[in-house]
Amino acid sequence: MESPGSYAGAGKPRGVLNHVDDGSVRHWIRLPSPDLEWVIEHYWSASWDLRGGQPFTQETIPHPAVHFVLEENNSMIFGVVKKRWTRALEGKGRVFGLKFKPGCFYPFLESPLSGLTNRTIPPGNVFGRPGELLEDAILSLNDEGEMVSVAEQFLRERMPERDETAVLVSTIADRIRNDREIVSVEEITKRFGITLRNMQRLFDRYVGVSPKWVIRVYRLHELVKRLDTGEPMNLAHLSQDLGYFDQSHFVRDFKSIAGRTPTEHQRQFRLGSASE
């Protein structure tokens, strides 16, 4: 397990539907310092150099988290996106991101996160002029550690009081992500002793989406991970394993977010692997 602040590598990020493995697109991730662990899941960066080559469209299954993404002349705070996220990459570029833990951007925004779902807002709307200046302060650097240090100093200077409800919501989301056996909201309400209505209110306010959606999207993350092994899959068994009683519903759910069926995704992954 990586220690806080350690380099977490340039592996394939969770939920990515397509990959470039020729070195033209690079990712890295760093974990936060201990004092910021209750707020930040990790910092990330993507850089690409596709000059002289074909543009590439990155596709990702969404996460139930807010991202503060810094890009030259295009920095934005992204609420939870409920459908597949796509981004066309061309030429040469770089982005740096702060991924907040589910529920933990609320203390900064101080309004229900449901108002940010499927939306982006300029950094100045939340952090004022310093939020706008952070873009140049970080993107002018090349050293990864220095970039993270600047981001962390920015956060520390604006850190709200620790919100224990936000921490609770983050803990619930983390349990959903890591426990494959959780396939219904009722299981979560029993484990945490929270009524269904209160659970729904918490997630609407602190995450911006329902707990049912969070369960579904994390199970679909697990599906992508399995499909990308390239091993033959029995969709009927797999759908039951991920908590679906109906295979057609399972396929529809995946397609509604990923834009293709599980079979089509695995076929595309195999074709991509064969061409490398």
TORZA-569242 format. One record per residue: residue in one letter; x, y, z of N, C-alpha, C, O in turn. Coordinates in steps of 0.001 Angstrom, whole numbers, plus 500000, padded with zeros to 6 digits. Atoms other than C-alpha are relative to their C-alpha. Layout:
BEGIN
aXYZXYZXYZXYZ
...
This chain:
BEGIN
m500858498800500000500000500000500000500885501238500000501862501314500746
e499180498797500079501355503416499074499800500872501228498692500967501755
s500103499059498899502103505852501849499455501317499484499551501594498289
p500545498722500469500428509287501760501053500802499254502199500914499690
g499113499175500784501959511465499107500905499223499069501682499824498327
s499073500777500821503710508577497374499548499938498557498387500185498232
y500302500143501417503898508038493664499218498719499790499656497647500208
a500856501163500165501100505695492641500066499427498601499329498497498273
g499761500647501283502283505023489131499139500510498879498264501357499063
a500703499571501204500991505419485631499159498874499448499038498721498233
g500822501118500444498744502383485522498679500476499425498421501675499325
k501281499659500599495314502243483972499029500464501076498721499697501988
p500921499497498989492936504436485981498701499201499991498292498665498961
r501233500753499841489770502816487284498886500593499138498675501805499122
g501162499586500771486789502948484938500283500458498590499357500812497861
v499675499563501361488683503845481754499568498925499008499881497747499182
l500553500958500961486978502225478761500937499720498835500779498710498149
n499042500241501077489837502570476284501349500559500420501419501484501228
h498662499665499545493576502911476618500939500198498812500750499621497741
v498890499879500944496622504045474703501253499550500736501624500145501747
d498844500561499308499675502007475641501301500209499244502276499498499484
d498773499784500768502231503406473199500850501133500573501832501550499959
g499222498942499367503481506088475576499590501409499615500118502373500169
s500405498658500440501742508983473820499072500672501009498941501896501015
v500855499464498942499315509392476740500499499425501320500626498209501464
r499425500430498737500672509262480285499147500501501159498674501638501156
h500728499621498792498901509270483647500892499815501219501752498935501239
w499412500288498691500174509629487191499029500416501083498163501267500885
i500875499773498851498498509648490568500869500131501246501850499405501406
r499348499900498697499650510815494006498931500109501085497897500749500896
l500913499965498871497934510335497332500236501255500829501322501833500782
p499860498758499239497297513261499684500805499815501279501001498696501754
s499354500004498690499206514181502815498960499664501071497765499855500848
p500944500474498977497665512868506075498938501009500410497790500627500640
d500972499008499536495983516149507046498905500281498983497889500890499317
l500998499750501049494090516236503729499281498734499560498476498766498630
e500576501283500413493081512575503541498487499946500149497827499179499447
w501453500053499824489554513268504766499265500693498849498065500493498661
v500607499229501091488938515541501762500380499452498627499513499293497768
i499484500337501320491113514365498851500231498497499861500842497868500725
e499715501404500304491130510894497309501393499872499387502200499053499826
h498656499950500579494138511628495106500103501190499051499110501817498682
y499711499033501060495768514065492723500391499194498768500975498115498876
w499689500746501217496145513043489116500403500962498896500101502155498933
s499644499198501161497587514255485880500007499117498767500344497935498835
a499909500675501299497318513271482246500723500938499047500424502131498987
s499297499214501016499682514454479544500038499182498723500070497952498761
w500009500714501273499707513607475877500776500772498948500868502000498976
d499311499416501153501721514200472749499613499177498773500223498151498470
l500536500701501168499783513150469668500331500749498709499705500520497674
r499605499262501191501491515526467252500523499022498939501363498165499216
g499610500897501084501896513805463923499222498706499977499428497872499094
g500811501215499944499411511114464919498519500331499969498124501474499742
q501449499830500015495679510600465105499491500464501364500024500054502394
p500627499634498723493514512283467760499458498747500692499192497733500047
f500480501135499211492339509983470541498887500475500908499016501518501549
t501112499655499120489021510056472398500034499109501229499826497899501138
q499991500733498733489325509035476040498574499854500495497809500819500503
e501344500274499495486196507401477454500108499374501387500911498468501610
t499914500460498615485580506805481143498613499856500606497744500704500402
i501206500129499193482786505449483304500124500992501162501196501100501757
p499886498946498987481967508210485810500281499467501400500093498285501688
h499786500256498577482914508319489485499072500915500793498746502003500318
p500874499128499186480680509704492272500814501029500781500722501110502006
a499088499068499345483200512447492983500110501288499198499897501306497986
v499729498709500633483918516101492247501476500055499637502333499625500409
h498628499791500448487059516903490243500222501484499748499399502149499119
f499542498644500319488848520248490165501117499801498990502214499373499349
v499083500313501091490605520048486791500625501285499479499930502233499111
l499251498838500465493310522504485784500569499722498620501330498774498427
e499514500100501378493993522954482083500146501409499459499351502287499796
e499741498656500507495388525935480213498759500611499359498225500080498385
n501171499250500493492529528402479628498709499199500019497758499542499317
n501209500829500002489983525701480447499807499301501345499286498187501384
s500118500628498682490075524998484197498545500051500465497858501059500303
m501387500117499581486778523812485668499888499083501219500749498237501462
i500396500932498956485194522151488684498867499166499432497842499703499010
f500963500928500589483281519078487515499188499319501091499744498682501986
g500854500802499141480287517736489383499944498573499491500549498248498470
v500143501384500439479368514077489140499300499971498641498259500599498448
v500582500178501333478673513135485525499337498633499967499986497630500265
k500736501254499863476017510452485279500112499079498786499688497925498840
k499801500854501172476889509176481817501482499947499660502308500594500303
r498612500156500417480074508193480049500643501368499748500068502241499099
w499248498766500208482676510945480125500952499801498834501693498818498796
t499116500102501165484497511565476849500802501279499860500333502374500169
r499135498841500228487381513831476010500894499706498795501630498719498790
a499163500152501182489048514242472603501374500595500279501488501762500653
l498616499550499808492844514483472890500660500143498636500563499250497793
e499266499791501235494899515948470082501155500961500273501161501684501269
g498835499143499802498201517756469641500747499630501263500953498451501552
k499275500203498752500077518194472903499301500746501113498891501893500932
g500682499332498905498554518973476257500215499299501322500823498231501397
r499858500542498658498391518368479976498896500542500890498499501700500759
v500969499568499002495823518514482763500443499477501360501114498451501464
f499738500410498621496138518308486534498677500026500729497899500968500574
g501286500070499330493263517234488731500093499706501488500994499000501941
l500193500326498595492223517162492375498693499225500076497630499765499769
k501209500817499862489780514323492992499583499989501460500292499453502311
f500518499968498635487696514937496106499309498680500323498728498046499442
k500723501200499595486346512013498070498500500253499884498052501382500082
p501446499808500083482607511415497550499466500650501280499714500167502385
g500576499301498860480778513838499807500854501117500560500341501963501293
c499084499102499307483839515888500742500280501307499274501129502084499711
f499930498659500587483492518791498334498912500895500593498976502120500483
y501097499225499428480310519840500124500478501088500970499970502206500893
p499567498939499080482171521723502924500586501222499294500589502316499857
f499478498862500766483774523907500229498852500733499288498819501963499266
l501093499405500775480610524489498171498900500551500897498328501604500619
e501019499620499019478198524691501138498613500133499391497815500965499822
s501348500119500555475182523892498983499862498598499434500874497964499139
p500172501391500438473643520586497815500750499703498713500674500459497744
l499215500388501181475904518789495352499110499585498843499579499514497707
s500909500333501100472826517765493353499895501163499024499575500960497852
g500015498841500887472974521308491961501191500057499075501210500852498135
l498793500027500836476376520499490454500049498764499108500939498646498266
t500008501236500784475475517110488953499838500299498517498969501074498117
n499996499812501456476173516967485199500321501441499599499953501883498510
r499658498616500296477528520528485392501471500251500299502112499496501029
t498685499485499638480829522365485478499846501462500392498957502162499909
i500000498589499614481558525682487139501442500490500037502344499700500314
p498639499458499927484602527981486981500521499945501430499740500087502370
p499424500053498647486993527672489949499712501252500827499569501172502047
g500256498765499279486364531319490831498663500024500707498484500762501676
n501321500036499366482749530495491689500059499466501423499206499784502252
v499860500601498674483968528544494717501171500612500764501059500885501959
f498760499593499330487492529777495469500413501441499707501463501892500162
g499665498625500305487422533310494117501209500119499076501563499183498359
r498861499738500878490392534869492353501152499010500212501784498626499228
p498925500990499831492929532454493969499737498700499244500677498053498783
g500327501202500754491073529565492327500317500153498527500705499189497866
e499674499736501403491553531186488934501510500013499781501991499594498728
l498542499898500130495270531783489578500707498663500193501869498515499816
l499369501293499735495912528178490623500418499300498718501393498549498711
e499680500618501292495928527098486973501438500279499602502198499350499329
d498642499654500426499098528973486114501030499563501034502130499141500679
a499061500359498937500709528277489493500419498536499908501570498201500184
i499688501429500080500510524511488934500510499599498618501488498860498510
l499609500439501342500760524148485162501313500608499529501870500178498519
s498685499440500338503882526307485075501132499116500527502300499341500213
l499010500904499410505649523516486992500116498722499186499191498352498464
n499800501292500662507087520282485634500187498858500989499917497699500675
d499765501030498990507972518450488829498673499597500656497928500452501135
e501270500479499478505086516259490025499824500315501486498742500707501921
g500080499705498580505901516694493699499716501459500277498965501784501198
e500238498571499825505972520466493362498558500358499648497942501196500308
m501391499733500383502612520465491603499056499625501143498148500385501476
v500830500440498883501052518492494452500177500924501197499199501250501871
s499745499106498868502702520733497054499233501313499866498673501812500842
v500739498753500225501172523851495486498499499771500202497821500589500822
a501421500318499835497739522193495331499658499838501479498616500313501930
e500282500245498585497976521128498972500069501289500812499271501480501730
q499943498727499299499031524568500165498747500825499725498211501485500615
f501244499313500377496079526029498263498837499486500841498040500274501351
l501094500587499225493723523608500023500107500354501475499107500701502104
r499823499721498570495205524157503482499583501431500346499028501679501417
e500346498597499736494707527914503198498494500235499945498015501281500381
r501450499848500155491009527345502460499233498846500627498043498675500363
m500600501212499459490311524191504452498863500329500975499078501033501962
p501093499803499048486896524220506110500186499102501225501060498235501245
e499972500897498848486288522644509494499614498594499556498796498410498655
r500289501392500324486209518881509368498499499744500156497916500013501206
d501434500278500031482669517829508440499813498501500195500078497719499282
e500115501433499700481914514495510111498916499318499170498995498117498914
t501010500600500874478819513965507990500590499712498633500297498675498037
a499317500244501270480921514339504850500899498781500107500963497970499183
v499129501164499791483385511822506289499166498722500026499581497705499471
l500884501169499965480505509413506984499561499609498595499606498433498234
v500437500287501373479205509714503413501153499414499196500958498474498426
s498819500515500682482736509160502099500274498554500403500635497726499566
t499795501367499502483041506049504286498982499041499398499319497910499045
i501041500839500606479743504701502961500332499715498533500236498574498080
a499655500180501413480808505277499346501198499071499848501248498255498928
d498822500860500053484142503615500045499623498545500262500170497636499638
r500463501364499730482374500580501496499292499432498771499480498265498427
i500679500456501214480184500371498398501007499612498929500859498580498274
r499004500246501040483209500560496110500764498700500239501033497951499299
n499097501108499710485223497887497889499315498688500350499952497635500329
d500722501222499630482542495399498928499065499605498866497980500169498726
r500780500411501170481243493626495816498656499411500375497756499349499537
e501248500628499594478493491971497850498889501018500252497725500643500393
i501025498972499814476706495285498345499360500307498653499988500901497777
v500687499808501284474147495380495559498653500702500168497908500847499199
s501262499290499790471219497232497162500176501057501079501043500933501944
v499943498928499015470636500391499173499604499477501376500117499938502396
e500457500554498725468864498347501844501161499402500799501197499507502025
e498846500575499310472130496544502629500828501088500679501331500899501787
i499232498890499434473862499871503203499278500611501199499910500916502210
t500742499403498882471093501258505417500103499124501245500187499638502360
k499884500912498853471305498153507623501396500066500606501541500073501829
r498626500021499498475099498246507890500355501268500758501150501234501698
f499651498732499359475209501911508878498904500531500922499072501581501541
g501059499589499099471931502132510795499360501314499637499006502104500513
i500608498763500502470531504927508629498761499643499203498787498707498404
t501228500306500732466987504991507306500187500277498511501053501060498120
l499914499826501443466452504801503560499822501455499610500563501973498775
r500265498611500340465033508305503427501186500894500358501572501762499575
n498855499182499599467937509804505364501224499709499144502004500615498849
m498883500344500877470453507915503231499863500729498663500841501267498144
q500233499314501268468889509347500081500255501499500130500825502116499230
r499771498570499774468950512861501560501488500307500130501971501297499580
l498558499800499839472602512524502574500710500005498653501535500877498383
f499310500105501280473679511444499100499604501128499057500438501607498288
d500418498876500834471614514128497367500756501258500398501179502030499538
r499366498781499501473171516810499541501515499957499854502128500942499443
y498542500077499920476743515566499806500684499431498761501848499739498506
v499380500621501186477348513559496614499394500543498712500108500795497741
g500655499473501191474781514805494129499271498952499199498610499277498212
v500694501103500661473463511397493073499467499066501081499842499179502248
s500613500903499031471452508647494733500961498888500406501876498563499649
p499168501143499624473052505797496705499818498825499050500755498055498835
k500241501068500974471454503406494216500891500189498779501449499219498266
w499145499731501152473339505103491370501457499705500327502185499165499495
v498617500269499598476610504894493317500275498497500006501317498055499523
i499834501461500012476126501149493852500105499496498571500977498688498252
r500009500478501383475340500640490191501296500343499278501864499496498588
v498825499590500763478283502627488859501251499288500501502136498969499708
y498828500731499498480793500931491164499975498532499573501029497936499351
r500066501375500505479516497504490117500383499966498517500951498983498043
l499604499944501406479982498604486497501508500211499866502117499732498909
h498536499906499971483551499611487330500607498604500135501582498263499465
e499520501365499797484041496061488544499835499183498720500694498369498379
l500234500726501256482544494739485309501077500343498969501622499446498326
v498970499601500966484961496762483149501330499339500345502041498857499463
k498751500623499565487866495461485210500040498531499584501073498037499134
r500046501429500363486750491879484580500025499812498489500713498929497977
l500028500129501459485999492390480907501376500226499403501747499595498413
d498691499647500551489444493881480372501066498940500253502196499074499784
t499071501118499901491089490651481461500063499233498691501015498496498438
g500053500702501280490062489361478029499511498571500107499399497872499100
e500473501373499818488808486118479538498532499878499597497772500835499744
p501410500204500372485519484612478251499095500222501208499421499814502322
m500922499681498919482555485801480310498629499401499739498130499430498614
n501388500436500043479195484228481048499174501151500557499135501366501769
l500694498791499563477012487329481152498880499715500986498598500538501857
a501080500347499073474174485549482940500554499848501410499993500384502365
h499386500180498681476441484487485797500579501311500511500471501627501696
l499374498753499604478255487800485813498965501006500482499196501701501471
s501045499064499606475051489830486015499459499649501387499188500541502191
q500464500409498679473889487777489006501041500322501065500697500745502168
d498912499743499067477278488157490675500062501476500371500466501823501481
l499972498561499758476970491940490368498661500540500510498459501752500590
g501239499596499349473480491966491874498807500212499094497793500750499537
y501124499851500926471254491920488788499235498686499904499821497611499769
f500835501199500131468346489519488633499571499770498564499035498716498221
d500423500083501392467735490206484968501175500389499113501685501504499222
q498829499729500840470518489966482367499763501169499059500672501964498822
s500268498915500951468804492337479935500087501358500703500553502332500112
h499892498761499227468553495001482667501468500346500235501878501504500145
f498556499855499797472232494469483406500666500577498747501473501502498845
v499412499541501261473156494968479723499568501435499706500371502250499252
r500505498646500238470951498062479449500700501018500902501047502112500457
d499310499111499068472547499606482545501404500322499508501829501477499507
f498631499795500466476031499091481170500010500878498748500820501798498637
k500025499237501249475131500451477745499592501445500233500073502341499540
s500459498631499737473375503509479218501137500888500470501107502099500252
i498867499234499510476654504575480824501210499881499086501881500872498800
a498780500240500784479363502986478663499803500278498513500780500457497786
g500243499730501415477668503572475296500082498769499116499949498873497896
r499959501256500752478007499923474256499709498858500968499766499040502184
t500307501147499162477100496466475527501293499404500558502373499698500046
p498790500656499485479511494385477639500722499187498934501952499184498884
t499387500800501063480093492082474658500746500888499015501855500564498591
e499344499068500922480874495039472383501249500599500627502256500803499949
h498826499435499329483229496481474972501154499005499998502289499373499696
q498926500979499951485177493258475351500583499750498613501788499542498467
r499506500179501364485396492851471587500928501158499621501976500946499011
q499173498840500316486759496397471259501317499949500765502363500318500233
f498780500106499203489244495783474070500958498983499384502165499219499331
r499155501014500618490513492619472369500637500516498717501806500246498442
l499454499444501237490915494441469062501111500987500310502141501001499637
g498967499046499617492850497214470782501253499321500486502360499755500167
s498845500736499483495102494729472562500756499330498873501986499280498887
a499360500696501120495761492842469328500802500939499137501776500525498508
s499331499036500871496831496037467552501248500602500642502032501272499971
e498844499422499310499420496976470196501279499257499670502347499614500167
